[in-house]
Amino acid sequence: MTNWQAEFEKHKAAERREILYWTLAWGTFGIVLDTVARMWWQP
C-alpha cells in the first residue's frame, strides 16, 4: 500500500513537471512567433 502510494506520488510529480515543461515550451514559442510577426509586419 505504502509502495503504491509512493509510486503514485512520483507519477503525479513527473506529470506536473511535464505540464510545466510544455507550458514553458509553448510560451517561448509564442514569444518567438510574436517577435517574428512584429518584425515581419512592421509598416
VENMODA-V326432 format. One record per residue. N is the residue number from 1. RES is the residue in three letters. PSI is psi as a letter, one per 40 degrees, with the letter a starting at -180 (none if undefined). BURIAL is + if it has 16 or more other C-alpha atoms within 10 Angstrom, else -. D_LAST is the distance of its C-alpha to the last C-alpha in whole Angstrom. Layout:
BEGIN
{{N & RES & PSI & BURIAL & D_LAST} {N & RES & PSI & BURIAL & D_LAST}}
END
This chain:
BEGIN
{{1 & MET & d & - & 65} {2 & THR & d & - & 63} {3 & ASN & d & - & 62} {4 & TRP & d & - & 60} {5 & GLN & d & - & 59} {6 & ALA & d & - & 58} {7 & GLU & d & - & 56} {8 & PHE & d & - & 54} {9 & GLU & d & - & 53} {10 & LYS & d & - & 52} {11 & HIS & d & - & 50} {12 & LYS & d & - & 48} {13 & ALA & d & - & 47} {14 & ALA & d & - & 46} {15 & GLU & d & - & 44} {16 & ARG & d & - & 42} {17 & ARG & d & - & 41} {18 & GLU & d & - & 40} {19 & ILE & d & - & 38} {20 & LEU & d & - & 36} {21 & TYR & d & - & 35} {22 & TRP & d & - & 34} {23 & THR & d & - & 32} {24 & LEU & d & - & 31} {25 & ALA & d & - & 30} {26 & TRP & d & - & 27} {27 & GLY & d & - & 26} {28 & THR & d & - & 25} {29 & PHE & d & - & 24} {30 & GLY & d & - & 22} {31 & ILE & d & - & 20} {32 & VAL & d & - & 19} {33 & LEU & d & - & 18} {34 & ASP & d & - & 16} {35 & THR & d & - & 15} {36 & VAL & d & - & 14} {37 & ALA & d & - & 12} {38 & ARG & d & - & 10} {39 & MET & d & - & 9} {40 & TRP & d & - & 9} {41 & TRP & f & - & 6} {42 & GLN & h & - & 4} {43 & PRO & none & - & 0}}
END
